């Protein structure tokens, strides 16, 4: 009897260790990757039918104003380099785990030196594209200041799996690796977006490019976060106010270059590109600083989706993103609000390295929210961006049900599991 009593806990321990080993083996075989759906993820967060390929391309925007050296002598123009990452639908069987090389920190900061880290995605480097009967719509993604082209891989990979070609920009002078004067971001953000659109259109016609017959640049969405949202609003037709252009011009060494992007300026009006059908602006910066007035915001005439935290302390909410949403009176627009979230409504979750002892708190706060689980935010963003782009770029009329509904009548939002839409608000206003 004594021997049997001793064997019971020993056998129980062995069974526990075996089950733990199996569990760990399964976890190792299929680790959680940014963007993977949580159990409470809404319906459209799931990946689409395509495997995903990814390639890196270096572009050069020639003869651009060298705003950071303006007035210091020498040539006022330079060739502006832009590195972009392109995710695209790939042939079946090529979806693999991929490791992305990233850094945290701030270029030139003694308190926040650059720290390299890696994180996983689900894509295959240089995979063969999955060409379809028609080319795929284009999505351009623009990060904040500072950030990188890898800041929103949970969304870029997800959209590529659903039949979009997604190009994310490393905005020179605004990444973790090369952060420089803010004037460059103020001037170049919208110019970078338009240049990349033109380059994608050019490459789609180039015989030796993998983008040949793959991308439809005439059917484009622009997604921007923070300063990327600032650029997206401008590109969509939201001309800067004359007062803002004068102020920022004085910051930029006396240059009045931003006057060319102001409301009513003929050069700006001519630059509004009909190939851009919609924008998605996460926490767009600038409204609190007087960047736009009523006339400027009225210039946005394409559908728009704004996403914000109600406690955003960087871009503002009532006098920031929500004010932009309310002022864009000629746009059919939606506003998704994360109640009590702050500014970080768009990035990947914090990397494990940000949690290590001794790290500057800003390495964590660059990615995290104090209230919301970033993985949860990622899934919700995937759902609503999929619905919004599906309606406007792919003509999926059935997706309108996920965007337009009476919230008071719905105990569960369309596409959401019961009791999982808590903490969210979704507003919609039609164009005038």
N, C-alpha and C positions, 0 to 999 in steps of 0.2 A: 504494500500500500504506500509506503514511504517513497519507494522508487518511482511509482506512478505519479505521485504528487510532485516530485522533482522534475519528471519528464514533461509535465504539462506546460510550465512556464518556459522550459527550454525549447519545446516544439513551437510554442506560440512566438517566441523570439525569432526562431529560424524562419517561420512563415512570414513574420513582419519584415524581416530583412530581405527575404526573397521578393515580397510584394513591392518593397521600397526600391529594390534593384530594378524590377520591371518598370516601375513608375519613372525612375530616373532615366532608364534606357529610352522610354518613350519620349520623355522631355528632351533628352539629348537628340533623339532622332527628329523631333519636330518642335524646335524652340519657338517661343512666342516672338513674332516679328512685328515691328511697327506696322500698324494697320490691320493686323489680324483681328477678326471679329470676336468681341467678348460675348458671353452668353446673352447679354441684354442688348446687343447691337441691333439697330433698326434694319429693316429688310434690305435696303439698297446699299448697305455697307459691304455686303459680300462682294468678293471679286467676280469679274465677268468671265466670259467664255474663252478669252485669249490668254495664252502664255505671254510673257513680257520680255522684250529685249531692251538693252540699254547701250548707248554709245556716247562718247564724249567728243565734242568738236570745239576747236578754237577758231574764233571769228575775230576779224579786225574791222573796226569802224573808222574809216580813214578821215583825216582832216577835221577832227573835232576840236572845239575850243578847249584849250588847256586851262581850265578855270582855276586850278590850284596854283598855277604859276603866272596867272594873269597880272600884267604890270610889272613883272620882275625882269623884263628884258628877254631877248631871244624870240623864237618863233612862238606865236600864240596858239598854234594848232599842233595837234599830235594825232598819231594813229592809236585809237583806243582799243585795247584788247578786251575781249569778252569770251569767257569759257562757258559753254553750255552743256547740259546733260539732256539727252533725248531718250525718253522711254516710248516704246511703240509695241503694237501687237506683233507677236512672233509666232512662228510655227509651233504646233502642238509638240509637247514632249521636251520643251527647252526651258521650262520654269524651274529654276534652281535657286538655292540660297546664294546670295551674293554679299560680299563684304565691301562696304563703302568706307573710304578713308576721309575722316573729318578732323577738325580741331575745335577745341573750346578755348575761351580766353579772348584776348583783345590785342591785336597787333600794336606793339609799341608800349604796352602798359606794363609797368613793373609789378603792379599788384595782381595782374591777371595775365601771366605769360601764356603763350600758346602751348596747349597740351594736346598732342595727337591722340585720337581714339578711333576705333572701328565699330561699326554696327551693321546688323544684318538686314537684308532686304530679300525680296523674292523676284528675281529677274536673272537673265542670262546675258553676260557681256558679249556684244557683237553677234547676237543671235540672228538667224535668217528671218527677215520680215515675213509676216503673213499677209501677202497681198490679197485684196478682196476685189469684188466687182467694181467697187467705187473707192476712191481715196478716203482716208479717215479725217475727221475734223481735227483741227489744230488747237492745242491749249498751251498758252504761254504762262509761265509761273515766275513771279517776281518776289524775292525775299525782302526782309526788312533791313534796317541798319542797326547793328551788323547782323549778317546771316550768311547763307550760302545756298547754292543750288540743291543741296541735300537736306534743306531744312524741313521739307514737307514730303518726304518719300512715301509716307503712308498714303498720301493722296495721289502723287504722280504715278506710282505703280498701279494703284487701284484704277485710275482713269484709263491708263494704257490697256489694262486687261479688259476694259469695256469698249474698246474700239476707238481710242483717241491717240493721236501722236502728241506727246507732252514734252515740251522743251522748257527746262528751268535754267535761269540765267545766274551766273556769278557776276554780279554787278561790280565792276572794278571800282576800287576805293571804298567799297561798302561791305566787304566780306570780313570774316574773322581774321583772315590771313593778311589782308592789305588795307585795313580800315584807315581812312585818311579824312581830310577835311570834309565837313558836312555839305559844303557848297557843291561839291561834285555830285552828291546824291540829289540835291535839290534841282540841279540843272539837268543831269543826265538820265534820271530814272525813266521818264516817258520817252526820251530819245532812244534809249537802249531797247525799250519794248518795241518801238516801231521799226528799228533797224533789224532786230531779230525776226520780226514778221517778214520783212523783205528778204532776209537771207533764207528763211525757210521756204518762201515762195520760189526763190532762185534755185535752191538745191532740189526742189521738187521737180524742176524741169531739166536738171543736169543729169546726163546719161550715166556718168560714173558714180553717182550718189545713191546710197541705199534708200534715200527719201524719194527717189524717182517713182512716180505713180503711187506713192504711199500716203502723202499728206495733202489735204485740201486746205490750202491757206486762205481760200475765199470764205471759209466757214470756221472762224476763229473765236475762241474765248480767251480773255485775259484775266488771270487770277493773281491778286497781289495782296501781300500782308504788310501792314504798317506802312513803311515808306513805299513798299510795293503797291499798297492800296492807294497811296497818294498819287503815284504814277498812273495807276489804272483809271482813277477818276478823271485825271487830266486827259489821258488818251481817249476816253469815252466821250469827251466833249465838254468836260468841266473845266473851262478856262480859268486860270488863276486870276484873282482880283488884281487890278492895277496897283493897289497899295501893297499887296503882298510881293508882287514882282519888284517894286521899287525897294522894299525893305531887304529882300533876299539878294537883289542886285548889289546893294551896298555891302552886304556880307561878302560877296564874291569879288572883292577887290575893285569895286566900282563898276563892274560890268552890268549892263542892262540886258543880259542875254535872256533872262526869263520873261522879259516883255514879249518875246516871240511866242510864248505859250499862254498869253493872257486872253481873256474873253474879249471878243471883238477884233482881235488882231487878225488881219487877212491871212498871214502866214499860218497862224494857228488854225483858223477855220478851214484852210485848205488841207491841213494835215489830218483832219478827222477821217479815219480810214473805214470805208464801208465793209471791209473784210472782217472787221471785229464786230461780231454780232451781239456779244454779251460781256459783262464783267462780273467777277466775284471779288469783292473787296473785304478782306478781313481786317478789322480795326484800322481803317485808313487814317493816317496821320494828317494833320494840317488845319482842320476846321477851327480848332481853338486859337490858332495863330492868325486867323483871318485870311487863310489861303483862298477861300472861295466866298463869293457873295451870292445873292439870290440869282442874279443874271448868269453867273458862271455855272451854278448847279443846274439851272434850267436848260443848259446846253446838252445835258446827258439825255439822249433820245433812244438809247437802246436798253433792253431789259437789264436789270442789275439785281444782284443778291449781295446784301451787306450782312456781315457776321460780326458780332461784338459781345464783349462782356459788360454787364451793367455797371461794374465798378472799375472800368478801364481808367487807369491813372496815367497813361501815356498819351493816348489819342483822345481821351474823353469819351463819354457816352451821350448824355443829354445834349451837351454842347459840342459833341464830336461826331461819332458815327451816326447816331440817331438824327442829328441835325442835317447831315448830308443826305440821309435817306428821305427825310421830310422835304428837303429843298429840291430834290431831283424830280420835280413835278411832271416833267415830260417823259419820264421813264416808267415802264411797268416794273415795279420793284418789290422786293421782299427784304425784310429785316429779321434775321434770326438772332435772338438774344439769349446768352447764357447768364442766368440770374446769379449775381454775386461774383461772377468771374472777372478777372482783370484783363490785361492786355493780351495774354498768350492764348488766343483762341485758334491759332493756326499751326504751331510747330509740332514736330515729333515730340515724344516724351523725353524727359531727361535721360541721358546716357548713364550707365552704371558708374562711369568714372566721375561724374559730377557729384556722386554721393560719398566719395572717398573722404576720409578725415583730412582736414587741412585745406580743402578746396575753397576758393572764394565763393561765397553764397550766390553771387551773380551767375556762376556757371550752372547752378541748379535753377535759379529764377529765370534764366534765359529761356527755359523750356517749360517750366512747371507753372501750375496755377495753385493758389492757396486753398481753393475749395474743391475744384473739379479734378477728377482723374483724367489726365491727358489722353489716355487710351480711349476713354469714353468720348471725350470731345472729338478725337480723330474719327471714331466710328460714326458719330452724328454728322460730322462734316462730310464724310464720304457719302452718306445717305442723301443729304440735301443737295450737295454739288452734283451728284449723279442725276437726281431728279431735275434740277434746274438746267443742266447742260443737255440732258436727254430731251426735254421739251423743246429747247430753243435751237439746238444744233442737230438733233437727230429726228425731230418731229414726233417724239413719243408722247402722244396726247394722253395716254393712260397715266403718265407720270404727274400730270397736273393734280391728281387726287392727293399726292403727297405734299403739295405746296399750298393748295387753296381749299380750306375747309373751315367750318365753324368750330373754333377751339372750345367754346363753352358747351356745345352739343356733344362733343366727342370725349368720352371718358378715356379712350385710348386713341392717340393720333394714328392716322393711316400709316402702316408700316412699322409701328412701334408695338412692342409687347405691352400688355397691361401694366400700368403703374410705372412706366419707364420714361414718360415724357415730362416728369416733374422737373422743375427748374428751368424750363425752356419757354420762350415766347416766340411766336412766328407771326409777323405782321405783313400785310400785303396792301399795296395801293396801286391802282391802275394809273396809267398815264393820262394827263389832261387831254 
